[in-house]
Amino acid sequence: MEGFKKPFLNSVKFELPPYNHGQSIDVMTEPNASSLTSHSPSALAAVEAEIARACKEARRDRASVTLIAVSKTFEAEAIIPVIAAGQRVFGENRVQEAKGKWPELISAYPDIALHLIGPLQSNKAKEAVALFDAIHSVDRPSICQALAKEIKSQGKHPQLFVQINTGEEPQKAGVAPGEADAFIASCRESYGLEISGLMCIPPVDQPPSPHFALTAKIAARNGLKNLSMGMSADFAEAIMLGATHVRVGSAIFGHR
């Protein structure tokens, strides 16, 4: 692929697109065959085609759906081919992992948007606000308080999504559906947070569509337009039920 050189030994150099004026990144790491995904650009094209198909079937504009390529656990040499293929929105689960690989990539590709899609700890709020363009896991007062403080301090305003635990699973983060309205109101009134939308992760052993529909219903009655829902196995269903952001990892990068 133009703009991407396959890695060999220790120092792996990637050429950047012309608009970055010939800069390059050296990724000082030992290549791991299992982590290199030279197939990922074609996988990205297949995902894009499926999103376009789902949008057409739902009579929606393709531009109404943002594809978040979930790059958690993958290193720069696996991510750069996907960037070179045109993808610009990426998702990470952990603040620390993202800090280790994204600042250099964002410096090289300044039009990238980075989304935190995993749980956030209060003591990581400062770093999260500094690094991420969107945070999908607002789910408790301590996070609201920490985010409000950092948004004011840093003058940055990432998109904020309240995570809804639609299945009320005890092992999973998120606000219970019955508590969602009060929590969203508290985010706005008590902490001054601008909530962009809702996020959900349906239980793995249940059909996802009822969970997507429930999340959309909660969003509608709270005046929220953005819905972060749908992953590799079910993003087409999520689009049919109103998803504005789909979080797709394995369908693009392969299994971890």
Secondary structure as a PSIPRED ss2 file (coil, helix, strand):
# PSIPRED VFORMAT (PSIPRED V4.0)

   1 M C   1.000  0.000  0.000
   2 E C   1.000  0.000  0.000
   3 G C   1.000  0.000  0.000
   4 F C   1.000  0.000  0.000
   5 K C   1.000  0.000  0.000
   6 K C   1.000  0.000  0.000
   7 P C   1.000  0.000  0.000
   8 F C   1.000  0.000  0.000
   9 L C   1.000  0.000  0.000
  10 N C   1.000  0.000  0.000
  11 S E   0.000  0.000  1.000
  12 V E   0.000  0.000  1.000
  13 K E   0.000  0.000  1.000
  14 F E   0.000  0.000  1.000
  15 E E   0.000  0.000  1.000
  16 L C   1.000  0.000  0.000
  17 P C   1.000  0.000  0.000
  18 P H   0.000  1.000  0.000
  19 Y H   0.000  1.000  0.000
  20 N H   0.000  1.000  0.000
  21 H C   1.000  0.000  0.000
  22 G C   1.000  0.000  0.000
  23 Q C   1.000  0.000  0.000
  24 S E   0.000  0.000  1.000
  25 I E   0.000  0.000  1.000
  26 D E   0.000  0.000  1.000
  27 V E   0.000  0.000  1.000
  28 M E   0.000  0.000  1.000
  29 T C   1.000  0.000  0.000
  30 E C   1.000  0.000  0.000
  31 P C   1.000  0.000  0.000
  32 N C   1.000  0.000  0.000
  33 A C   1.000  0.000  0.000
  34 S C   1.000  0.000  0.000
  35 S C   1.000  0.000  0.000
  36 L C   1.000  0.000  0.000
  37 T C   1.000  0.000  0.000
  38 S C   1.000  0.000  0.000
  39 H C   1.000  0.000  0.000
  40 S H   0.000  1.000  0.000
  41 P H   0.000  1.000  0.000
  42 S H   0.000  1.000  0.000
  43 A H   0.000  1.000  0.000
  44 L H   0.000  1.000  0.000
  45 A H   0.000  1.000  0.000
  46 A H   0.000  1.000  0.000
  47 V H   0.000  1.000  0.000
  48 E H   0.000  1.000  0.000
  49 A H   0.000  1.000  0.000
  50 E H   0.000  1.000  0.000
  51 I H   0.000  1.000  0.000
  52 A H   0.000  1.000  0.000
  53 R H   0.000  1.000  0.000
  54 A H   0.000  1.000  0.000
  55 C H   0.000  1.000  0.000
  56 K H   0.000  1.000  0.000
  57 E H   0.000  1.000  0.000
  58 A C   1.000  0.000  0.000
  59 R C   1.000  0.000  0.000
  60 R C   1.000  0.000  0.000
  61 D C   1.000  0.000  0.000
  62 R H   0.000  1.000  0.000
  63 A H   0.000  1.000  0.000
  64 S H   0.000  1.000  0.000
  65 V C   1.000  0.000  0.000
  66 T E   0.000  0.000  1.000
  67 L E   0.000  0.000  1.000
  68 I E   0.000  0.000  1.000
  69 A E   0.000  0.000  1.000
  70 V E   0.000  0.000  1.000
  71 S C   1.000  0.000  0.000
  72 K C   1.000  0.000  0.000
  73 T C   1.000  0.000  0.000
  74 F C   1.000  0.000  0.000
  75 E C   1.000  0.000  0.000
  76 A H   0.000  1.000  0.000
  77 E H   0.000  1.000  0.000
  78 A H   0.000  1.000  0.000
  79 I H   0.000  1.000  0.000
  80 I H   0.000  1.000  0.000
  81 P H   0.000  1.000  0.000
  82 V H   0.000  1.000  0.000
  83 I H   0.000  1.000  0.000
  84 A H   0.000  1.000  0.000
  85 A C   1.000  0.000  0.000
  86 G C   1.000  0.000  0.000
  87 Q C   1.000  0.000  0.000
  88 R C   1.000  0.000  0.000
  89 V E   0.000  0.000  1.000
  90 F E   0.000  0.000  1.000
  91 G E   0.000  0.000  1.000
  92 E E   0.000  0.000  1.000
  93 N C   1.000  0.000  0.000
  94 R C   1.000  0.000  0.000
  95 V H   0.000  1.000  0.000
  96 Q H   0.000  1.000  0.000
  97 E H   0.000  1.000  0.000
  98 A H   0.000  1.000  0.000
  99 K H   0.000  1.000  0.000
 100 G H   0.000  1.000  0.000
 101 K H   0.000  1.000  0.000
 102 W H   0.000  1.000  0.000
 103 P H   0.000  1.000  0.000
 104 E H   0.000  1.000  0.000
 105 L H   0.000  1.000  0.000
 106 I H   0.000  1.000  0.000
 107 S H   0.000  1.000  0.000
 108 A H   0.000  1.000  0.000
 109 Y C   1.000  0.000  0.000
 110 P C   1.000  0.000  0.000
 111 D C   1.000  0.000  0.000
 112 I C   1.000  0.000  0.000
 113 A E   0.000  0.000  1.000
 114 L E   0.000  0.000  1.000
 115 H E   0.000  0.000  1.000
 116 L E   0.000  0.000  1.000
 117 I C   1.000  0.000  0.000
 118 G C   1.000  0.000  0.000
 119 P C   1.000  0.000  0.000
 120 L C   1.000  0.000  0.000
 121 Q C   1.000  0.000  0.000
 122 S H   0.000  1.000  0.000
 123 N H   0.000  1.000  0.000
 124 K H   0.000  1.000  0.000
 125 A H   0.000  1.000  0.000
 126 K H   0.000  1.000  0.000
 127 E H   0.000  1.000  0.000
 128 A H   0.000  1.000  0.000
 129 V H   0.000  1.000  0.000
 130 A H   0.000  1.000  0.000
 131 L H   0.000  1.000  0.000
 132 F C   1.000  0.000  0.000
 133 D C   1.000  0.000  0.000
 134 A E   0.000  0.000  1.000
 135 I E   0.000  0.000  1.000
 136 H E   0.000  0.000  1.000
 137 S E   0.000  0.000  1.000
 138 V E   0.000  0.000  1.000
 139 D C   1.000  0.000  0.000
 140 R C   1.000  0.000  0.000
 141 P H   0.000  1.000  0.000
 142 S H   0.000  1.000  0.000
 143 I H   0.000  1.000  0.000
 144 C H   0.000  1.000  0.000
 145 Q H   0.000  1.000  0.000
 146 A H   0.000  1.000  0.000
 147 L H   0.000  1.000  0.000
 148 A H   0.000  1.000  0.000
 149 K H   0.000  1.000  0.000
 150 E H   0.000  1.000  0.000
 151 I H   0.000  1.000  0.000
 152 K H   0.000  1.000  0.000
 153 S H   0.000  1.000  0.000
 154 Q H   0.000  1.000  0.000
 155 G C   1.000  0.000  0.000
 156 K C   1.000  0.000  0.000
 157 H C   1.000  0.000  0.000
 158 P C   1.000  0.000  0.000
 159 Q E   0.000  0.000  1.000
 160 L E   0.000  0.000  1.000
 161 F E   0.000  0.000  1.000
 162 V E   0.000  0.000  1.000
 163 Q E   0.000  0.000  1.000
 164 I E   0.000  0.000  1.000
 165 N C   1.000  0.000  0.000
 166 T C   1.000  0.000  0.000
 167 G C   1.000  0.000  0.000
 168 E C   1.000  0.000  0.000
 169 E C   1.000  0.000  0.000
 170 P C   1.000  0.000  0.000
 171 Q C   1.000  0.000  0.000
 172 K C   1.000  0.000  0.000
 173 A C   1.000  0.000  0.000
 174 G C   1.000  0.000  0.000
 175 V E   0.000  0.000  1.000
 176 A C   1.000  0.000  0.000
 177 P H   0.000  1.000  0.000
 178 G H   0.000  1.000  0.000
 179 E H   0.000  1.000  0.000
 180 A H   0.000  1.000  0.000
 181 D H   0.000  1.000  0.000
 182 A H   0.000  1.000  0.000
 183 F H   0.000  1.000  0.000
 184 I H   0.000  1.000  0.000
 185 A H   0.000  1.000  0.000
 186 S H   0.000  1.000  0.000
 187 C H   0.000  1.000  0.000
 188 R H   0.000  1.000  0.000
 189 E H   0.000  1.000  0.000
 190 S C   1.000  0.000  0.000
 191 Y C   1.000  0.000  0.000
 192 G C   1.000  0.000  0.000
 193 L C   1.000  0.000  0.000
 194 E C   1.000  0.000  0.000
 195 I E   0.000  0.000  1.000
 196 S E   0.000  0.000  1.000
 197 G E   0.000  0.000  1.000
 198 L E   0.000  0.000  1.000
 199 M E   0.000  0.000  1.000
 200 C E   0.000  0.000  1.000
 201 I C   1.000  0.000  0.000
 202 P C   1.000  0.000  0.000
 203 P C   1.000  0.000  0.000
 204 V C   1.000  0.000  0.000
 205 D C   1.000  0.000  0.000
 206 Q C   1.000  0.000  0.000
 207 P C   1.000  0.000  0.000
 208 P C   1.000  0.000  0.000
 209 S H   0.000  1.000  0.000
 210 P H   0.000  1.000  0.000
 211 H H   0.000  1.000  0.000
 212 F H   0.000  1.000  0.000
 213 A H   0.000  1.000  0.000
 214 L H   0.000  1.000  0.000
 215 T H   0.000  1.000  0.000
 216 A H   0.000  1.000  0.000
 217 K H   0.000  1.000  0.000
 218 I H   0.000  1.000  0.000
 219 A H   0.000  1.000  0.000
 220 A H   0.000  1.000  0.000
 221 R H   0.000  1.000  0.000
 222 N C   1.000  0.000  0.000
 223 G C   1.000  0.000  0.000
 224 L C   1.000  0.000  0.000
 225 K C   1.000  0.000  0.000
 226 N E   0.000  0.000  1.000
 227 L E   0.000  0.000  1.000
 228 S E   0.000  0.000  1.000
 229 M C   1.000  0.000  0.000
 230 G C   1.000  0.000  0.000
 231 M C   1.000  0.000  0.000
 232 S C   1.000  0.000  0.000
 233 A C   1.000  0.000  0.000
 234 D C   1.000  0.000  0.000
 235 F H   0.000  1.000  0.000
 236 A H   0.000  1.000  0.000
 237 E H   0.000  1.000  0.000
 238 A H   0.000  1.000  0.000
 239 I H   0.000  1.000  0.000
 240 M H   0.000  1.000  0.000
 241 L C   1.000  0.000  0.000
 242 G C   1.000  0.000  0.000
 243 A C   1.000  0.000  0.000
 244 T C   1.000  0.000  0.000
 245 H E   0.000  0.000  1.000
 246 V E   0.000  0.000  1.000
 247 R E   0.000  0.000  1.000
 248 V E   0.000  0.000  1.000
 249 G C   1.000  0.000  0.000
 250 S H   0.000  1.000  0.000
 251 A H   0.000  1.000  0.000
 252 I H   0.000  1.000  0.000
 253 F H   0.000  1.000  0.000
 254 G C   1.000  0.000  0.000
 255 H C   1.000  0.000  0.000
 256 R C   1.000  0.000  0.000
